[in-house]
Amino acid sequence: MIHLTKLAKTFRRVRVLDGIDLDIALGERIALIGSNGAGKTTLIRCLLGEYTHDGEVSIAGLNPRRNRTAVLGNIGFVPQLPPPLKMPVGQLIDFSASLCGTDPQRIHTIARRLGLDVNAVNTRQFVRLSGGMKQKLLIAIALGRDAKVLVMDEPAANLDPEARKIFFDLLAERLDDATMIISSHRLDEVSALVNRVIEMDMGKIVLDDKVADNTPLTARLFCRIILKRFEPAFAKALDGWNFKSRDDDSVWEGEIAGPDRLRFLGIVSRYTALVSDLSLSESAA
C-alpha cells in the first residue's frame, strides 16, 4: 500500500529524514510518535508529495509527487497547522467535495457531529474561524470522502473534550476500510485505534512495534529500557509498572501484559528524549 525506500530529506544541511525504509499494508493503523523535530511531519509531507527528497515514496503504486492529483484524491489529510485560506467555508466544502466526487452534505453531517454548525459560518472566511472550528472543519473534510488512506498530524489539537471523543468515535467507524497514519504526542489517546506503533528520533525509525488485533489477554511481554540519563519522574512511572532498575538506574526491566503494550508505550513516549534503547519480546511461558 505505502512503500518508503531510503527516504531522506535535508533542510539547510540538516538531515531531517535519514534513509527511512518502511512498508505499510492496507488496513494497518499506525501511531507515529516521537519528540518535536523527530521528523514526523516531514515524513508526512513527503507522503503527500509536498517535498522533493532522496529515495522513493509510493502509495498504491503511484509516486505522490509525480501523481499528486491521483494520490491526494484517495487521501484524507488533517494537518497539524490549519492553512491560512481566505476562501469562505461553504465554497471550501464544495471545492473539497468536488475534488474527490463526494456529496458536500457528508462533510456537513460530520461537522455537525463534531459540534460545528456549518450553516452558521457558511459565508465566513476559513482563516477567520477559531482554532477549534478550523480543526473540526478540516476533520470533516478529511473523513467526508471515501479515502483509502487517512493521514492525520496531531488531529485532536484544538478540539474540546467532547469533540475529541466524537472524533475518535468517527475514526473507529473507519477501522475496516482505511489505512491510518496518526501522528500524536498522546499514544494513550489513540491506543484503542492503532495496531502498530512507529517511533521516530532524529530522522530515523527507532521503534516499529506491531500489535495484533487479537492479542491474547494472557500474553506477557518482557521489556528492557536503557536510559541516556536518570530522570526521577520517569523512574517513578516505571516503578508504577513494577519495573526494576539495573546498573545504577540506567537500565530498567519488567513485564507488561500484551493488551497493555500500547498504553505502556504511550507513557514511555512522553520521555522519548531520555530513552536510548527499548526492546520488547514475548516472555517464556
Backbone hydrogen bonds in HBPLUS format (Angstrom, degrees):
<---DONOR---> <-ACCEPTOR-->    atom                        ^
c    i                          cat <-CA-CA->   ^        H-A-AA   ^      H-
h    n   atom  resd res      DA  || num        DHA   H-A  angle D-A-AA Bond
n    s   type  num  typ     dist DA aas  dist angle  dist       angle   num
A0060-ALA N   A0001-MET O   2.63 MM  59  4.81 167.4  1.64 152.0 156.5     1
A0002-ILE N   A0024-ILE O   3.02 MM  22  5.03 162.3  2.05 151.7 154.6     2
A0024-ILE N   A0002-ILE O   2.88 MM  22  5.03 163.4  1.91 149.6 153.0     3
A0003-HIS N   A0058-SER O   2.92 MM  55  5.29 163.8  1.94 153.6 157.8     4
A0058-SER N   A0003-HIS O   2.98 MM  55  5.29 146.9  2.09 148.6 156.3     5
A0004-LEU N   A0022-LEU O   2.74 MM  18  4.94 160.7  1.78 158.1 160.8     6
A0022-LEU N   A0004-LEU O   2.91 MM  18  4.94 159.4  1.96 132.3 136.3     7
A0005-THR N   A0056-GLU O   2.90 MM  51  5.04 163.7  1.93 144.7 147.5     8
A0056-GLU N   A0005-THR O   2.91 MM  51  5.04 160.0  1.95 143.8 149.7     9
A0007-LEU N   A0020-ILE O   2.93 MM  13  4.77 160.8  1.97 135.6 129.4    10
A0019-GLY N   A0007-LEU O   2.93 MM  12  4.77 109.8  2.43 119.4 133.1    11
A0020-ILE N   A0007-LEU O   2.85 MM  13  4.77 160.0  1.89 131.6 130.9    12
A0008-ALA N   A0054-ASP O   3.01 MM  46  4.98 160.1  2.05 130.2 129.8    13
A0054-ASP N   A0008-ALA O   2.93 MM  46  4.98 163.7  1.95 153.2 155.1    14
A0009-LYS N   A0017-LEU O   3.06 MM   8  4.88 152.7  2.14 120.0 123.5    15
A0016-VAL N   A0009-LYS O   2.81 MM   7  5.61 137.8  1.99 149.2 162.9    16
A0017-LEU N   A0009-LYS O   3.16 MM   8  4.88 163.3  2.19 135.6 137.7    17
A0011-PHE N   A0014-VAL O   2.90 MM   3  5.15 155.0  1.96 149.6 148.7    18
A0014-VAL N   A0011-PHE O   2.81 MM   3  5.15 158.1  1.86 116.1 123.4    19
A0018-ASP N   A0203-GLY O   2.90 MM 185  5.13 169.9  1.91 134.1 130.6    20
A0028-GLU N   A0025-ALA O   3.14 MM   3  5.69 164.9  2.16 134.2 134.9    21
A0180-MET N   A0028-GLU O   3.02 MM 152  6.49 155.0  2.08 146.9 154.8    22
A0195-ASN N   A0029-ARG O   2.94 MM 166  5.46 153.8  2.01 138.9 145.2    23
A0030-ILE N   A0180-MET O   2.72 MM 150  5.83 170.9  1.73 149.0 146.2    24
A0182-ILE N   A0030-ILE O   2.81 MM 152  6.02 168.9  1.82 158.2 161.6    25
A0031-ALA N   A0196-ARG O   2.90 MM 165  6.32 156.6  1.95 156.5 164.2    26
A0198-ILE N   A0031-ALA O   2.91 MM 167  6.15 170.5  1.92 160.0 162.4    27
A0032-LEU N   A0182-ILE O   2.81 MM 150  5.77 164.5  1.84 133.2 138.7    28
A0184-SER N   A0032-LEU O   3.20 MM 152  6.43 149.9  2.30 147.4 153.7    29
A0033-ILE N   A0198-ILE O   2.87 MM 165  6.23 161.1  1.91 153.4 159.7    30
A0200-MET N   A0033-ILE O   2.87 MM 167  6.29 158.3  1.91 151.3 155.1    31
A0038-ALA N   A0035-SER O   3.06 MM   3  5.54 144.1  2.19 141.9 139.3    32
A0203-GLY N   A0038-ALA O   2.86 MM 165  5.48 150.9  1.94 136.2 142.0    33
A0043-LEU N   A0039-GLY O   2.97 MM   4  6.11 156.6  2.03 150.1 156.3    34
A0044-ILE N   A0040-LYS O   3.06 MM   4  6.39 157.4  2.11 149.0 155.2    35
A0045-ARG N   A0041-THR O   2.87 MM   4  6.15 156.6  1.93 149.3 155.9    36
A0046-CYS N   A0042-THR O   2.98 MM   4  6.25 146.7  2.10 146.0 154.6    37
A0047-LEU N   A0043-LEU O   3.02 MM   4  6.35 150.6  2.11 145.3 153.5    38
A0048-LEU N   A0044-ILE O   3.05 MM   4  6.38 141.0  2.21 144.4 155.0    39
A0050-GLU N   A0045-ARG O   2.96 MM   5  5.39 159.1  2.00 166.7 160.5    40
A0049-GLY N   A0046-CYS O   3.06 MM   3  5.03 157.0  2.11 101.4 108.5    41
A0059-ILE N   A0062-LEU O   2.79 MM   3  5.21 158.5  1.84 147.3 150.6    42
A0062-LEU N   A0059-ILE O   3.01 MM   3  5.21 165.6  2.03 111.3 115.7    43
A0067-ASN N   A0063-ASN O   2.83 MM   4  5.73 142.1  1.97 155.3 166.6    44
A0071-VAL N   A0067-ASN O   2.97 MM   4  6.10 164.3  2.00 160.2 165.5    45
A0072-LEU N   A0068-ARG O   2.78 MM   4  5.73 168.9  1.80 154.9 158.6    46
A0073-GLY N   A0069-THR O   3.11 MM   4  5.99 136.7  2.30 135.2 145.4    47
A0074-ASN N   A0071-VAL O   3.03 MM   3  5.63 159.7  2.07 115.1 121.5    48
A0075-ILE N   A0072-LEU O   3.22 MM   3  4.97 170.4  2.23 104.5 105.6    49
A0149-VAL N   A0074-ASN O   3.25 MM  75  6.43 151.1  2.34 158.5 165.2    50
A0076-GLY N   A0149-VAL O   2.82 MM  73  6.26 160.6  1.86 158.5 165.2    51
A0151-VAL N   A0076-GLY O   2.82 MM  75  6.14 160.5  1.86 158.5 165.1    52
A0078-VAL N   A0151-VAL O   2.97 MM  73  6.48 152.6  2.04 152.1 159.6    53
A0153-ASP N   A0078-VAL O   2.88 MM  75  6.08 173.6  1.88 174.2 173.4    54
A0085-LEU N   A0083-PRO O   2.89 MM   2  5.61 139.0  2.06 103.1  92.0    55
A0127-VAL N   A0085-LEU O   2.83 MM  42  5.33 129.2  2.09 167.9 174.2    56
A0126-PHE N   A0087-MET O   2.98 MM  39  5.97 164.3  2.00 145.5 146.8    57
A0092-LEU N   A0088-PRO O   2.89 MM   4  6.14 155.5  1.95 156.2 164.3    58
A0089-VAL N   A0124-ARG O   2.97 MM  35  5.98 149.6  2.07 152.8 155.5    59
A0093-ILE N   A0089-VAL O   2.96 MM   4  6.24 158.1  2.01 155.3 160.3    60
A0090-GLY N   A0122-ASN O   2.85 MM  32  4.69 167.5  1.86 140.7 137.0    61
A0094-ASP N   A0090-GLY O   3.07 MM   4  6.29 166.5  2.08 148.3 151.9    62
A0095-PHE N   A0091-GLN O   2.86 MM   4  5.98 160.0  1.90 148.8 154.8    63
A0096-SER N   A0092-LEU O   2.91 MM   4  6.00 165.7  1.93 148.6 152.7    64
A0097-ALA N   A0093-ILE O   2.91 MM   4  6.04 159.5  1.95 151.0 156.7    65
A0098-SER N   A0094-ASP O   3.00 MM   4  6.13 150.7  2.09 142.9 150.5    66
A0099-LEU N   A0095-PHE O   3.22 MM   4  6.48 141.9  2.37 144.6 153.8    67
A0101-GLY N   A0097-ALA O   2.91 MM   4  5.81 109.4  2.42 140.5 158.7    68
A0102-THR N   A0097-ALA O   2.99 MM   5  4.96 153.4  2.06 142.6 144.1    69
A0106-ARG N   A0103-ASP O   2.91 MM   3  5.65 153.4  1.98 124.0 130.8    70
A0107-ILE N   A0104-PRO O   3.04 MM   3  5.33 124.1  2.36 103.4 116.4    71
A0108-HIS N   A0104-PRO O   3.09 MM   4  6.50 155.6  2.15 147.3 154.7    72
A0109-THR N   A0105-GLN O   2.87 MM   4  6.03 157.6  1.92 146.0 151.3    73
A0110-ILE N   A0106-ARG O   3.14 MM   4  6.39 162.2  2.18 147.1 150.5    74
A0111-ALA N   A0107-ILE O   2.96 MM   4  6.11 161.0  2.00 150.3 156.1    75
A0112-ARG N   A0108-HIS O   2.95 MM   4  6.21 154.6  2.01 149.4 155.9    76
A0113-ARG N   A0109-THR O   3.06 MM   4  6.38 152.2  2.14 144.5 152.0    77
A0114-LEU N   A0110-ILE O   3.07 MM   4  6.37 142.7  2.22 144.3 154.2    78
A0114-LEU N   A0111-ALA O   3.12 MM   3  5.10 124.0  2.45  93.2 107.6    79
A0116-LEU N   A0111-ALA O   2.83 MM   5  5.14 165.3  1.85 145.7 141.9    80
A0115-GLY N   A0112-ARG O   2.94 MM   3  4.93 151.4  2.02 100.4 109.7    81
A0120-ALA N   A0117-ASP O   3.09 MM   3  5.57 137.9  2.28 109.3 119.9    82
A0121-VAL N   A0118-VAL O   2.99 MM   3  5.38 146.0  2.11 110.3 120.2    83
A0124-ARG N   A0121-VAL O   3.05 MM   3  5.20 151.9  2.13 108.0 116.9    84
A0128-ARG N   A0125-GLN O   2.96 MM   3  5.42 149.5  2.06 111.8 121.1    85
A0129-LEU N   A0126-PHE O   3.08 MM   3  5.54 169.1  2.09 118.8 121.4    86
A0134-LYS N   A0130-SER O   2.97 MM   4  6.22 164.1  1.99 158.0 162.0    87
A0135-GLN N   A0131-GLY O   3.10 MM   4  6.30 161.1  2.14 146.3 151.1    88
A0136-LYS N   A0132-GLY O   3.01 MM   4  6.22 160.7  2.05 149.1 154.1    89
A0137-LEU N   A0133-MET O   2.99 MM   4  6.18 159.0  2.03 151.1 156.8    90
A0138-LEU N   A0134-LYS O   2.92 MM   4  6.15 161.7  1.95 153.3 158.3    91
A0139-ILE N   A0135-GLN O   2.96 MM   4  6.13 156.5  2.02 148.5 154.8    92
A0140-ALA N   A0136-LYS O   2.94 MM   4  6.12 157.7  1.99 143.9 150.4    93
A0141-ILE N   A0137-LEU O   2.92 MM   4  6.17 154.0  1.99 149.6 156.2    94
A0142-ALA N   A0138-LEU O   3.00 MM   4  6.19 156.5  2.06 143.0 149.3    95
A0143-LEU N   A0139-ILE O   2.87 MM   4  6.04 162.4  1.90 157.1 161.3    96
A0144-GLY N   A0140-ALA O   2.86 MM   4  5.59 121.9  2.20 134.4 147.6    97
A0179-THR N   A0148-LYS O   2.87 MM  31  6.17 169.9  1.88 152.2 152.6    98
A0150-LEU N   A0179-THR O   2.77 MM  29  6.14 163.6  1.80 166.0 171.6    99
A0181-ILE N   A0150-LEU O   2.84 MM  31  6.27 150.4  1.93 162.3 171.0   100
A0152-MET N   A0181-ILE O   2.85 MM  29  6.20 169.0  1.86 171.7 174.1   101
A0183-SER N   A0152-MET O   2.77 MM  31  6.12 167.5  1.79 170.1 172.6   102
A0154-GLU N   A0183-SER O   2.77 MM  29  5.42 151.9  1.85 137.9 145.8   103
A0157-ALA N   A0154-GLU O   3.27 MM   3  5.81 167.1  2.29 117.6 120.9   104
A0159-LEU N   A0156-ALA O   3.23 MM   3  5.56 158.2  2.28 129.6 129.1   105
A0164-ARG N   A0160-ASP O   2.89 MM   4  6.12 152.5  1.97 159.0 168.1   106
A0165-LYS N   A0161-PRO O   3.16 MM   4  6.41 160.8  2.20 147.8 151.1   107
A0166-ILE N   A0162-GLU O   3.09 MM   4  6.41 162.4  2.13 149.4 154.1   108
A0167-PHE N   A0163-ALA O   2.81 MM   4  5.96 155.6  1.87 148.2 155.4   109
A0168-PHE N   A0164-ARG O   3.06 MM   4  6.36 161.9  2.09 153.7 156.6   110
A0169-ASP N   A0165-LYS O   2.99 MM   4  6.23 143.5  2.12 142.8 153.8   111
A0170-LEU N   A0166-ILE O   2.87 MM   4  6.17 149.9  1.96 148.7 156.7   112
A0171-LEU N   A0167-PHE O   3.03 MM   4  6.43 151.2  2.12 146.6 154.3   113
A0172-ALA N   A0168-PHE O   2.99 MM   4  6.15 151.7  2.08 138.6 146.2   114
A0173-GLU N   A0169-ASP O   3.20 MM   4  6.52 134.2  2.43 139.4 150.3   115
A0173-GLU N   A0170-LEU O   3.20 MM   3  5.26 134.1  2.43  95.4 107.3   116
A0174-ARG N   A0171-LEU O   2.87 MM   3  5.25 154.3  1.94 110.3 118.9   117
A0175-LEU N   A0172-ALA O   3.43 MM   3  5.36 168.1  2.45 106.6 106.7   118
A0177-ASP N   A0174-ARG O   3.23 MM   3  5.55 156.0  2.29 110.6 117.5   119
A0189-GLU N   A0186-ARG O   3.01 MM   3  5.48 143.0  2.15 108.3 118.1   120
A0190-VAL N   A0187-LEU O   3.14 MM   3  5.35 131.5  2.38 102.1 114.0   121
A0191-SER N   A0187-LEU O   2.92 MM   4  5.74 117.5  2.32 150.1 165.8   122
A0193-LEU N   A0190-VAL O   2.88 MM   3  5.38 151.9  1.96 116.4 125.5   123
A0194-VAL N   A0190-VAL O   3.20 MM   4  6.40 154.4  2.27 160.8 168.5   124
A0211-VAL N   A0195-ASN O   2.73 MM  16  4.84 178.5  1.73 136.1 136.0   125
A0197-VAL N   A0209-ASP O   2.73 MM  12  5.08 159.8  1.77 147.7 154.0   126
A0209-ASP N   A0197-VAL O   2.80 MM  12  5.08 166.1  1.82 153.9 157.0   127
A0199-GLU N   A0207-LEU O   2.81 MM   8  4.92 159.3  1.85 138.7 145.5   128
A0206-VAL N   A0199-GLU O   2.84 MM   7  5.71 154.1  1.91 149.3 157.8   129
A0201-ASP N   A0204-LYS O   2.90 MM   3  5.45 153.2  1.97 151.0 159.8   130
A0204-LYS N   A0201-ASP O   3.12 MM   3  5.45 161.8  2.15 113.2 119.0   131
A0215-THR N   A0212-ALA O   3.13 MM   3  5.26 142.1  2.28 122.1 116.4   132
A0219-ALA N   A0216-PRO O   3.15 MM   3  5.51 164.4  2.17 111.7 116.5   133
A0258-GLY N   A0219-ALA O   2.84 MM  39  4.89 166.5  1.86 127.6 128.0   134
A0283-SER N   A0220-ARG O   2.99 MM  63  5.58 177.5  1.99 137.1 137.9   135
A0221-LEU N   A0256-ILE O   2.82 MM  35  5.30 160.6  1.86 159.3 165.9   136
A0256-ILE N   A0221-LEU O   2.90 MM  35  5.30 152.4  1.97 145.5 154.5   137
A0222-PHE N   A0281-SER O   2.64 MM  59  5.27 158.4  1.68 173.8 170.8   138
A0281-SER N   A0222-PHE O   2.96 MM  59  5.27 149.4  2.06 146.5 155.5   139
A0223-CYS N   A0254-GLY O   2.79 MM  31  5.47 168.1  1.81 173.2 172.2   140
A0254-GLY N   A0223-CYS O   3.07 MM  31  5.47 150.8  2.15 151.0 156.2   141
A0224-ARG N   A0279-SER O   3.05 MM  55  5.37 155.7  2.11 146.3 152.7   142
A0279-SER N   A0224-ARG O   3.00 MM  55  5.37 152.9  2.08 148.5 156.8   143
A0225-ILE N   A0252-TRP O   2.84 MM  27  5.17 166.8  1.85 157.4 161.7   144
A0252-TRP N   A0225-ILE O   2.84 MM  27  5.17 161.7  1.88 152.2 158.3   145
A0226-ILE N   A0277-ASP O   2.89 MM  51  5.11 168.0  1.90 148.9 151.3   146
A0276-SER N   A0226-ILE O   2.88 MM  50  5.68 161.3  1.91 153.1 158.7   147
A0277-ASP N   A0226-ILE O   3.35 MM  51  5.11 149.6  2.44 140.2 137.5   148
A0227-LEU N   A0250-SER O   2.78 MM  23  5.10 170.8  1.79 156.7 159.9   149
A0228-LYS N   A0274-LEU O   2.60 MM  46  5.26 170.7  1.61 161.8 164.1   150
A0234-PHE N   A0231-GLU O   3.08 MM   3  5.46 119.8  2.45 109.3 123.5   151
A0235-ALA N   A0231-GLU O   2.94 MM   4  6.18 161.4  1.98 159.5 165.6   152
A0236-LYS N   A0232-PRO O   2.91 MM   4  6.12 151.3  1.99 147.4 154.8   153
A0237-ALA N   A0233-ALA O   3.06 MM   4  6.34 150.9  2.15 138.5 146.2   154
A0238-LEU N   A0234-PHE O   2.90 MM   4  6.21 160.9  1.94 155.3 159.7   155
A0239-ASP N   A0235-ALA O   2.88 MM   4  6.02 151.6  1.96 143.4 152.0   156
A0240-GLY N   A0236-LYS O   3.04 MM   4  6.29 139.2  2.21 139.6 149.7   157
A0240-GLY N   A0237-ALA O   3.15 MM   3  5.14 126.1  2.46  92.5 106.2   158
A0241-TRP N   A0238-LEU O   2.94 MM   3  5.18 147.3  2.05 103.7 114.0   159
A0243-PHE N   A0238-LEU O   3.07 MM   5  5.42 165.6  2.09 143.7 142.4   160
A0242-ASN N   A0239-ASP O   2.93 MM   3  4.86 155.7  1.99 107.9 110.6   161
A0244-LYS N   A0253-GLU O   2.86 MM   9  5.47 163.0  1.89 158.5 158.6   162
A0253-GLU N   A0244-LYS O   2.91 MM   9  5.47 159.0  1.96 153.5 159.1   163
A0246-ARG N   A0251-VAL O   2.56 MM   5  4.92 144.6  1.67 156.9 160.4   164
A0251-VAL N   A0246-ARG O   3.17 MM   5  4.92 161.8  2.20 147.0 142.4   165
A0250-SER N   A0247-ASP O   3.18 MM   3  5.68 157.7  2.23 113.2 119.8   166
A0260-ASP N   A0257-ALA O   2.86 MM   3  5.27 142.3  2.00 112.6 124.6   167
A0261-ARG N   A0258-GLY O   3.08 MM   3  5.39 166.2  2.10 118.0 120.5   168
A0264-PHE N   A0260-ASP O   2.91 MM   4  6.09 159.7  1.95 159.5 165.6   169
A0265-LEU N   A0261-ARG O   2.92 MM   4  6.19 163.2  1.95 151.9 156.6   170
A0266-GLY N   A0262-LEU O   2.87 MM   4  6.03 140.6  2.03 141.0 151.8   171
A0267-ILE N   A0263-ARG O   3.27 MM   4  6.63 145.1  2.40 141.0 148.3   172
A0267-ILE N   A0264-PHE O   3.05 MM   3  5.29 124.1  2.37 101.0 114.3   173
A0268-VAL N   A0264-PHE O   3.03 MM   4  6.42 162.3  2.06 152.4 157.4   174
A0269-SER N   A0265-LEU O   2.84 MM   4  5.94 148.9  1.93 143.9 152.0   175
A0270-ARG N   A0267-ILE O   3.19 MM   3  5.65 151.3  2.27 108.7 116.5   176
A0271-TYR N   A0268-VAL O   2.85 MM   3  5.49 156.7  1.91 119.1 126.7   177
A0274-LEU N   A0271-TYR O   2.84 MM   3  5.58 157.8  1.89 125.4 132.5   178
A0275-VAL N   A0272-THR O   3.28 MM   3  5.34 145.6  2.40 101.1 110.2   179
